[in-house]
Amino acid sequence: MPKDFPRARRVADQIQRELPELIRQEVMDPRVGMLTITEVEVNRDMEFAKVYFTTLGGEAEHSACLLGLQRASGFLRTQLSRRMQLRVVPKLSFVYDHSVERGIELSQLIEAAVAEDAKHPKDE
């Protein structure tokens, strides 16, 4: 079980609040469209931050958005340093979060199982 590092967690929360606004207002890359930051993980020495995001669309859109975010990561880090009161802002690495898609798939499977179960009468 990982140890809890309150400062790293607070920095991650602040990055998660600031980053979507920066992306929306400052990033002019057409590959980076509408996205949602689902989670930010900062390691305990606060050198690296892993930013999980999700977008609507297909695999091609996810890949293009990831490339755009990777290209803009230095710029976003600079902008974060201006907004946050930190000596060192973590280096940003972006990861596409597949959990939303998995959740939708599981919901569909559950609905299909319930519908199948409703077709069969219960034996008493």
C-alpha positions as CSV (number, residue, x, y, z in Angstrom):
1,M,0.0,0.0,0.0
2,P,1.5,3.3,-1.0
3,K,2.2,5.9,1.6
4,D,0.1,9.1,1.6
5,F,2.0,12.3,0.7
6,P,-0.4,15.2,1.5
7,R,1.7,17.8,-0.3
8,A,2.0,15.8,-3.5
9,R,-1.7,15.2,-3.4
10,R,-2.5,18.9,-2.9
11,V,-0.2,19.8,-5.8
12,A,-1.9,17.2,-8.0
13,D,-5.3,18.6,-7.1
14,Q,-4.2,22.1,-8.0
15,I,-2.8,20.9,-11.3
16,Q,-6.1,19.1,-12.0
17,R,-8.0,22.4,-11.4
18,E,-5.7,24.7,-13.4
19,L,-4.8,22.5,-16.4
20,P,-8.2,22.3,-18.1
21,E,-8.6,26.1,-18.1
22,L,-5.0,26.5,-19.5
23,I,-5.7,23.9,-22.2
24,R,-8.9,25.5,-23.1
25,Q,-7.7,29.1,-23.2
26,E,-4.0,28.9,-24.1
27,V,-3.3,25.8,-26.3
28,M,-4.0,26.6,-29.9
29,D,-3.1,23.2,-31.3
30,P,-6.1,22.0,-33.4
31,R,-5.4,18.4,-32.3
32,V,-6.3,19.2,-28.7
33,G,-10.0,19.5,-28.6
34,M,-12.5,19.0,-25.8
35,L,-11.0,16.8,-23.2
36,T,-11.5,15.9,-19.5
37,I,-8.7,15.6,-17.0
38,T,-9.7,12.6,-15.0
39,E,-6.8,12.3,-12.6
40,V,-3.3,13.8,-11.8
41,E,-0.7,11.8,-10.0
42,V,2.4,13.5,-8.7
43,N,5.3,11.5,-7.4
44,R,6.5,12.2,-3.8
45,D,9.5,14.3,-4.8
46,M,7.2,16.3,-7.1
47,E,9.4,16.0,-10.1
48,F,6.9,14.2,-12.4
49,A,3.1,14.5,-12.8
50,K,1.1,11.9,-14.7
51,V,-2.0,13.5,-16.2
52,Y,-4.8,11.1,-17.2
53,F,-7.3,12.5,-19.7
54,T,-10.2,11.3,-21.8
55,T,-11.9,12.6,-25.0
56,L,-14.9,11.8,-27.0
57,G,-14.3,10.2,-30.3
58,G,-12.3,7.4,-31.8
59,E,-8.8,6.0,-31.4
60,A,-7.5,8.4,-34.0
61,E,-8.8,11.4,-32.1
62,H,-7.3,10.1,-28.8
63,S,-3.9,9.6,-30.5
64,A,-3.9,13.1,-32.1
65,C,-4.9,14.7,-28.8
66,L,-2.2,12.9,-27.0
67,L,0.4,14.1,-29.5
68,G,-0.9,17.7,-29.2
69,L,-0.7,17.5,-25.4
70,Q,2.8,16.0,-25.4
71,R,3.9,18.8,-27.8
72,A,2.4,21.5,-25.5
73,S,3.6,20.0,-22.2
74,G,6.6,22.4,-21.8
75,F,4.3,25.4,-22.5
76,L,1.7,24.1,-20.1
77,R,4.4,23.6,-17.4
78,T,5.6,27.2,-17.9
79,Q,2.0,28.5,-17.6
80,L,1.4,26.4,-14.5
81,S,4.5,27.8,-12.9
82,R,3.1,31.3,-13.3
83,R,-0.2,30.3,-11.6
84,M,1.1,28.1,-8.9
85,Q,3.3,29.2,-6.0
86,L,5.9,26.5,-6.4
87,R,9.7,26.6,-6.9
88,V,9.6,23.6,-9.2
89,V,6.5,22.5,-11.2
90,P,6.5,18.8,-12.1
91,K,7.2,17.7,-15.6
92,L,3.9,16.7,-17.2
93,S,3.3,13.4,-19.0
94,F,-0.1,12.7,-20.5
95,V,-1.8,9.3,-20.5
96,Y,-5.1,8.5,-22.2
97,D,-7.5,7.1,-19.6
98,H,-9.5,4.1,-20.9
99,S,-11.5,3.7,-17.7
100,V,-14.5,5.7,-19.1
101,E,-14.7,3.4,-22.1
102,R,-14.4,0.3,-19.9
103,G,-17.2,1.6,-17.6
104,I,-19.5,2.1,-20.6
105,E,-18.8,-1.4,-21.8
106,L,-19.5,-2.9,-18.4
107,S,-22.7,-0.9,-18.1
108,Q,-23.8,-2.3,-21.5
109,L,-22.9,-5.9,-20.4
110,I,-24.9,-5.5,-17.2
111,E,-27.9,-4.1,-19.1
112,A,-27.8,-7.0,-21.5
113,A,-27.6,-9.5,-18.7
114,V,-30.5,-7.9,-16.9
115,A,-32.6,-7.9,-20.2
116,E,-31.7,-11.6,-20.7
117,D,-32.6,-12.5,-17.2
118,A,-36.0,-10.7,-17.6
119,K,-36.8,-12.9,-20.6
120,H,-36.7,-16.1,-18.5
121,P,-39.4,-16.7,-15.9
122,K,-38.3,-17.4,-12.4
123,D,-38.7,-21.0,-11.2
124,E,-40.5,-21.3,-7.9
